[in-house]
Amino acid sequence: MALAVLKIRAIRPWEKAYKVADEKGLYLLVKPSGAMLWRLKYRFHGVERKLAFGSYPEVSLKEARQQLGNGVDPSASKKQAALEASLNAAATFRALADEFIEKMEREHKAPATIKKARWFMDLLDPDLGHLPIANITPQQLLAALKKIERRGHHETAQRLRAFAGRVFRYAAATVRAERNPADVLRGALTVPQVRHHSAIVDPKGVGELMRAIEGYDGRIETKLALKLAPHVFVCPGELRTAEWSEVDFDAAVWRIPAEKMKMRQVHAVPLSRQSLGIFKELRALGNAGSFIFPALHNAAVHEREYA
């Protein structure tokens, strides 16, 4: 005879545990302590199994009867739900962002790119870091971005949205999220005004600059670096981390290794007669170590922070 709520309320414990059957293999295991535990004895694909899923009245009679249906193995469903809950708890925005940045490192992205990504993560961490990434809403992401925007950092806010979007796409690709809230926010932030940096565009101004460099009376390596820059047209970081092993005096070429370049390709810089002359002046200084422009505090050591 099937159970009813009134019948369950009338159940009393015995000295030994006993079963009170309901239907379709469902029963209550009544403990001597008075606890009543739901148990289900069933067959799935011909295999007999048992499942425990809570106690009465925390799990009602109606809820207990819903555990087996539609040909689904309740034991497998329970394990799947527990697995999903565990994954969601571990898959916070911070965890996925760290994972994504580690992937960037394995793909040999430029150190400066990795450093910038970690900076973006630090900016978003106070608001989003602890949240399960699958549950983050566009409103929560927008609130975090607006904090940055209100400080006047419009470009940073735009870059943060783009970084967050990459993290959400990675989460979706690894089955830890189903949507990308950053996509919804396109157009929600203030577009930064483009500022053109001042530049010398007339020959007279270039001449004045070169004379000013010639008159510089600071550190000799700095003066020679300033004189060399207009001849080689490289980024300041590439010039700052130049090494003697990269300069081929016979071929008159400076080969910058791929790991120092943003595009991860070797960059060959032809050296003019003037450039070679400056490199020879630098070599004549006799600084120890492999770097052409060693750190000021230690001529033998140079911090390798490639831009």
C-alpha positions, 0 to 999 in steps of 0.5 A: 500500500502506497504511503501517504503523509498521514501514514508517514506522520504515524510512523514510530521508531523500533529497536531495530531499523525497518522499512516502510514501502511506498511504490516502485521501489521507494521506501522509508528506512526508519532508524531507532533514532527516529530518523526516516531516510528515503531509499530507492531500490530500482533496476536500470537496464536490468541492473539492480541498484539502490539510491539514498537521497535525503530524509523526511521531511526535508525531502517530501513524499512528492519530491521523493516520488519524482526521483525516478522517471523518464528512463533516467538513472537517478544515481547518475543524475545525482552524481552529474548534479554534484559534479556540475555544482563542484565545477561551478564552485571551482570555476570562478572568474579568477580561476578561469582568468588565471587558466587563460593567462597560463594558456597564453604563456604556453602559446609564447605570447610576448611577456609584455602581453602577459603582464598586461593581462595580469594587470587587467585581472587585478583590476577586475578581481575585487568585483568579479574574481570570487564569482562563478563565471557561469553566473556572472551577469552583464550587469555585474560586469558593467558595474565593474567596468563603470568603476574604472570609467568613472575615474576617467580611464575610458580606454582602460575600461574598453580594454578590460571589457575586451579582456573579460570577453576573451576569458568568457570565450575561453570558459565557454570553449572549456564548457564552464560557461554558456554565454559571454556577458562582455558581448552584450556590453558593446557600445555601453562604455564611453569611447575614448577620444583619440589623442595624437602624440606630438611629433617632429615633422620638419627637417629643422626640428629634427636637426634641433633634436639631434643637436640637443642629443649631442649636447646631452651630458648625462650617462654616455650609454643613454646619450648613445642610445638616443643617437642610435634610436633615429637610425634603427626605428625600433621600440624603446623596449627592444633597444633597451634589451639589445644584446651583443650576440644579436649584432652582426658587425660583418653583415651590418645587421641587428637580428632581434630574437622572436621572443622579444618581438610582439609578432614572435618573429625574428626582426632584422634591422639593417645597420647604416654606417652611422649605426655601426659607428655608434655600436662600436663606441658602445663596445669600446666602453667595455661594460661587462655582461651581454647587454649593450645597455646594462642596468645603471645599478649593475653593469653586468645585470639587466632586467629582461622586461621585453616591451 
